[in-house]
Amino acid sequence: MITLSDAAVSVLLAAEPAEKCRLTRLYAQLWAEGGLRETGTATPPDRPARPATPVLRPPREMPKRSYGGRAGKVALLHALAHIELNAIDLAWDVLCRFPHEHMPEDFLSDWVQVALDEVLHFEALEALMRPLGAAYGDLPAHDGLWQAAEKTADDLMARLAVVPMTLEARGCDTTPATIAKLERGGDPSMTPALQTILNDEIRHVAAGLRGFRLLADRRGEDPGCAYRRVMAERFPFPLKPPFNHEARAEAGFERDWYEPLALG
């Protein structure tokens, strides 16, 4: 019988985005129907399989995002689609890399749902690219998200602090401004997809927080202090305001956890 970690590893080993999405839908349905309840101990790859394109570059070599014209819109959609494809793998990686933590079923359910959400985001962004004559893989992309995963592969608490609680929380901060810029430029076509992504990111940050609090409690640490400690060790960069305090509060993220880590 296939286990949850077997399922997760099979997604990570699927190179083509369409297959990654298909498998995620299949396994999310099996989970919802009561299958995959055996966690298992399948070993994840160090890196997920990837298609031949896009070419991956260091983040510092990527051009600044543009919001104007066809080329700017394609570049923005491509960059966001790349983030969402990585997020599919990141969710499944959480489900198979840390079996020794014996996380409860609610936590596992959260991350199966996160993986499915990321599939829906990726597909929505792909659909917006098609009328523009573009597709995922047409442009280079950066490898920053998986670099963050590699730096936290040894500790679930660190993974939750850096990925959902910091990188996805950053998406909560920046997405409203992206929507506003596009609408000011007379292009509201991306608003429904971006609003859905924002709403789901809030839930993903909340899922990260729930898992982080549980682990902090197990380890006898104050969770706010633990977050700042982990960030100093694994993400020694100042956080960039302005923060979307409303979205973060909806996720249950307390300001005194993250504001001390801000620039200035």
C-alpha positions as CSV (number, residue, x, y, z in Angstrom):
1,M,0.0,0.0,0.0
2,I,1.3,3.5,-0.9
3,T,2.1,5.7,2.1
4,L,1.9,9.5,2.3
5,S,5.7,9.8,2.1
6,D,5.7,7.5,-1.0
7,A,3.1,9.8,-2.6
8,A,5.2,12.9,-1.6
9,V,8.4,11.5,-3.1
10,S,6.6,10.6,-6.3
11,V,5.5,14.2,-6.8
12,L,9.0,15.4,-6.0
13,L,10.4,13.1,-8.6
14,A,8.0,14.2,-11.3
15,A,9.9,16.6,-13.6
16,E,7.0,17.9,-15.8
17,P,4.7,20.5,-14.1
18,A,1.6,18.8,-15.6
19,E,2.5,15.5,-14.0
20,K,3.4,17.1,-10.7
21,C,-0.1,18.7,-10.7
22,R,-1.8,15.5,-11.8
23,L,-0.2,13.5,-9.0
24,T,-1.0,16.2,-6.4
25,R,-4.6,16.1,-7.3
26,L,-4.7,12.3,-7.2
27,Y,-3.0,12.1,-3.8
28,A,-5.0,14.9,-2.3
29,Q,-8.2,13.0,-3.3
30,L,-6.9,9.8,-1.8
31,W,-6.1,11.6,1.4
32,A,-9.6,13.2,1.5
33,E,-11.1,9.7,1.0
34,G,-9.2,8.2,3.9
35,G,-6.3,6.7,2.0
36,L,-2.6,7.5,2.6
37,R,-3.1,7.5,6.4
38,E,0.2,5.5,6.8
39,T,2.9,8.1,7.0
40,G,5.8,6.0,5.9
41,T,9.5,6.8,5.6
42,A,10.3,7.2,1.9
43,T,13.5,9.2,1.4
44,P,13.0,12.4,-0.5
45,P,15.5,13.6,-3.1
46,D,17.9,16.4,-2.2
47,R,16.3,18.4,-5.0
48,P,13.0,17.9,-6.8
49,A,13.0,16.9,-10.5
50,R,12.6,19.9,-12.9
51,P,11.8,20.3,-16.6
52,A,14.6,21.3,-19.0
53,T,13.3,24.8,-18.9
54,P,13.3,27.4,-17.3
55,V,17.0,28.0,-16.9
56,L,17.7,28.6,-13.2
57,R,19.8,31.6,-12.2
58,P,20.9,33.0,-8.8
59,P,18.3,35.6,-7.5
60,R,20.8,38.5,-7.9
61,E,21.0,37.8,-11.7
62,M,17.2,38.1,-12.3
63,P,15.9,41.3,-13.8
64,K,13.6,43.5,-11.7
65,R,9.9,42.7,-12.2
66,S,8.0,44.9,-14.6
67,Y,4.3,45.6,-14.7
68,G,3.9,47.3,-18.1
69,G,3.0,45.9,-21.5
70,R,2.9,42.3,-22.7
71,A,6.5,41.5,-21.8
72,G,6.2,42.9,-18.3
73,K,3.0,41.0,-17.7
74,V,4.5,37.7,-19.0
75,A,7.6,38.2,-16.8
76,L,5.4,38.8,-13.8
77,L,3.2,35.8,-14.4
78,H,6.2,33.6,-15.2
79,A,7.9,34.6,-12.0
80,L,4.8,33.9,-9.9
81,A,4.2,30.6,-11.6
82,H,7.7,29.5,-10.8
83,I,7.2,30.4,-7.1
84,E,4.0,28.3,-7.1
85,L,5.6,25.3,-8.8
86,N,8.3,25.4,-6.1
87,A,5.6,25.7,-3.5
88,I,4.0,22.5,-4.6
89,D,7.3,20.7,-4.0
90,L,7.9,22.5,-0.7
91,A,4.6,21.3,0.6
92,W,5.2,17.7,-0.3
93,D,8.8,17.9,1.0
94,V,7.4,18.9,4.4
95,L,5.3,15.7,4.3
96,C,8.1,13.3,3.7
97,R,11.3,14.8,5.0
98,F,10.5,14.9,8.7
99,P,8.8,11.6,9.7
100,H,10.8,11.5,13.0
101,E,8.7,14.5,14.2
102,H,5.6,12.3,14.2
103,M,3.3,15.3,13.4
104,P,-0.4,14.9,14.0
105,E,-2.9,14.1,11.3
106,D,-4.2,17.7,11.3
107,F,-0.8,19.0,10.4
108,L,-0.5,16.5,7.5
109,S,-4.0,17.5,6.3
110,D,-2.9,21.1,6.3
111,W,0.1,20.4,4.0
112,V,-1.8,18.1,1.6
113,Q,-4.2,21.0,1.2
114,V,-1.3,23.5,0.8
115,A,0.1,21.3,-2.0
116,L,-3.3,21.3,-3.7
117,D,-3.7,25.0,-3.3
118,E,-0.3,25.6,-5.0
119,V,-1.4,23.4,-7.9
120,L,-4.5,25.6,-8.4
121,H,-2.3,28.7,-8.3
122,F,0.2,27.4,-10.8
123,E,-2.6,26.4,-13.2
124,A,-4.4,29.7,-12.9
125,L,-1.2,31.6,-13.7
126,E,-0.4,29.3,-16.6
127,A,-3.9,30.0,-18.0
128,L,-3.3,33.7,-17.8
129,M,0.0,33.3,-19.8
130,R,-1.6,31.4,-22.7
131,P,-3.5,34.3,-24.3
132,L,-0.3,36.2,-24.3
133,G,1.4,33.5,-26.3
134,A,3.6,32.5,-23.4
135,A,4.2,29.4,-21.3
136,Y,6.0,28.4,-18.2
137,G,9.6,27.7,-19.1
138,D,9.9,30.5,-21.6
139,L,12.0,32.8,-19.3
140,P,14.7,32.1,-16.8
141,A,13.8,31.8,-13.1
142,H,15.6,32.0,-9.8
143,D,16.4,29.1,-7.4
144,G,16.0,31.0,-4.1
145,L,13.0,29.1,-2.8
146,W,14.7,25.7,-3.0
147,Q,17.9,27.2,-1.6
148,A,15.8,28.1,1.5
149,A,14.6,24.5,1.6
150,E,18.1,23.1,1.5
151,K,19.2,25.3,4.4
152,T,16.3,24.0,6.5
153,A,16.3,20.3,5.4
154,D,17.5,19.2,8.9
155,D,14.8,20.8,11.1
156,L,11.1,21.1,10.6
157,M,10.9,24.0,13.0
158,A,13.4,25.9,10.8
159,R,11.6,25.0,7.6
160,L,8.3,26.3,9.0
161,A,9.9,29.5,10.2
162,V,11.7,30.3,7.0
163,V,9.2,29.1,4.3
164,P,5.6,29.7,5.3
165,M,6.2,32.1,8.2
166,T,8.7,34.3,6.4
167,L,8.6,33.8,2.6
168,E,4.9,33.2,2.3
169,A,4.2,35.9,4.8
170,R,6.2,38.2,2.5
171,G,3.8,37.3,-0.2
172,C,1.0,38.5,2.0
173,D,2.8,41.8,2.3
174,T,3.5,42.3,-1.4
175,T,0.5,40.9,-3.2
176,P,-1.9,43.8,-2.4
177,A,0.6,46.3,-3.8
178,T,1.1,44.2,-7.0
179,I,-2.7,44.1,-7.5
180,A,-2.9,47.9,-7.0
181,K,-0.1,48.5,-9.5
182,L,-1.7,46.4,-12.1
183,E,-5.1,48.0,-11.7
184,R,-3.6,51.5,-11.8
185,G,-2.1,50.5,-15.1
186,G,-5.5,49.6,-16.4
187,D,-5.1,45.8,-16.2
188,P,-7.4,44.1,-13.7
189,S,-7.2,40.7,-15.4
190,M,-4.9,39.2,-12.9
191,T,-6.8,40.4,-9.8
192,P,-9.0,37.4,-9.2
193,A,-6.0,35.0,-9.4
194,L,-3.8,37.2,-7.2
195,Q,-6.6,37.7,-4.6
196,T,-7.1,33.9,-4.4
197,I,-3.4,33.4,-3.9
198,L,-3.3,36.1,-1.2
199,N,-6.3,34.5,0.6
200,D,-4.6,31.1,0.4
201,E,-1.3,32.4,1.6
202,I,-2.9,33.6,4.8
203,R,-4.1,30.1,5.4
204,H,-0.6,28.7,4.6
205,V,1.1,31.1,7.1
206,A,-1.5,30.0,9.6
207,A,-0.7,26.3,9.0
208,G,3.0,27.0,9.4
209,L,2.3,28.8,12.7
210,R,0.3,26.0,14.1
211,G,3.0,23.5,13.3
212,F,5.7,25.8,14.7
213,R,3.8,26.4,17.9
214,L,3.4,22.7,18.4
215,L,7.1,22.0,17.9
216,A,8.1,24.9,20.2
217,D,5.8,23.5,22.9
218,R,7.4,20.1,22.5
219,R,10.8,21.6,22.9
220,G,9.9,23.7,25.8
221,E,10.5,27.1,24.1
222,D,8.4,30.2,24.0
223,P,7.3,30.3,20.3
224,G,8.0,34.0,19.7
225,C,11.5,33.6,21.1
226,A,12.0,30.4,19.1
227,Y,11.0,32.2,15.9
228,R,13.5,34.9,16.4
229,R,16.2,32.4,17.4
230,V,15.6,30.3,14.3
231,M,15.6,33.3,12.1
232,A,18.9,34.5,13.4
233,E,20.4,31.1,12.7
234,R,18.8,30.3,9.3
235,F,17.6,33.6,7.8
236,P,20.1,36.3,9.1
237,F,18.6,39.1,7.0
238,P,16.3,41.9,8.1
239,L,12.7,41.6,7.1
240,K,11.4,44.2,4.7
241,P,8.5,46.4,5.8
242,P,5.8,47.5,5.1
243,F,4.0,44.5,6.6
244,N,0.5,43.6,5.9
245,H,-0.4,43.5,9.5
246,E,-4.1,42.7,8.8
247,A,-3.3,39.6,6.8
248,R,-0.6,38.4,9.2
249,A,-3.0,38.9,12.2
250,E,-5.6,36.9,10.3
251,A,-3.1,34.1,10.1
252,G,-2.4,34.4,13.8
253,F,1.1,35.9,13.4
254,E,1.8,38.3,16.3
255,R,3.6,41.5,15.5
256,D,6.1,41.2,18.3
257,W,7.4,38.0,16.7
258,Y,8.4,39.6,13.4
259,E,8.7,43.4,13.9
260,P,11.9,43.2,15.9
261,L,13.5,41.5,12.8
262,A,12.6,44.4,10.4
263,L,14.9,46.8,8.6
264,G,15.7,49.8,10.8
